Amino acid sequence: MPKTKPNTPKNTKPHSTQAKTLPKSLTGIQGLDDITHGGIPKDRATLVCGGTGTGKTILAMEFLYRGTPTMNPAVLEGITGIAS
């Protein structure tokens, strides 16, 4: 049986060149802004997750504190629980 090619439209570019850059909001935290290439996506929810003691709350508090002068609205919500 001959091998078949997947059904891909012609004249398509690789996914990475089609991706649009989202507008970013600087966090004011230099290291975070560097590794996120300019901050977190603007006007979108951002989930920060990790184990106990990884710095999630500190990161959120720094973002709230440093974001205040730029007037970026922000909400900090905490959820705790045990995954089943």
N, C-alpha and C positions, 0 to 999 in steps of 0.2 A: 504494500500500500504506500503511495507517495506521501511525502511529508507536505503538510499544508501550512501556509502562513496565517497568522492570526488576522482577523478582520480589522485592519487599521486603515483609516481614511488616508488618502494620499495628500501630500502637501501639508503635513502636520509637522510641527516643531516639537522638540523635546519639552517635557513638562516644565523643566526648570526655566526655560526661556519664556514660557507662557505665563508664569506666575506673576501676578501684580504685587507690587510692594504695598503693604498696608501702611496707612498713616500711623506714625508712632508718637507716643507721649513719653518724654524724658522722665525718668524716675528721680533724678537728682542724685542717684547713687552711681558714682562713676563706673565701678566695676560691673554693675548690672547693666548699665547703658551700653557698655562696651561689648559684653557677651551677647546682648540681645540686638546688637547692631542698630542702636538708636532708641532704645526704650521698648515699652510694651505696646501692643496694638491699642490705638486710640478708640474710644467709644465702644469698647468690648469688655466683656467680663474676662478676668484672668484668674485661673485656678492655680493656687500654689499648694502643692501637697508634698508630704514627706513624713518621715517618722518623728517620734518624740525627740526634741532637742536639736533638730536640724536647722532652726532659725526662721521658721515660717512667720511666727508672730513678730519677731524683730524686723524681718524684711517688710512686712506689712506696715508696721509702725513707722519705720524709716520712710517708706513711700508716702504715707499720710503726712508725716511731718515735713518732708522736703517738698512735697507736691503742693502744700498750702500756698506758698508765694506765687505759684503759677496759676492758681485758681482752678486746678484740675479737680473736678468732683470725684470723690472716692468714697467707697463704703467698705468697712471691714466687717466681715461676718465670720464667726467661728462655729464650726460644727465638730463635735467630738462623738466618738462612738467606736464600737468594735465591728470590724468587717466580719460578715458571716460567710 
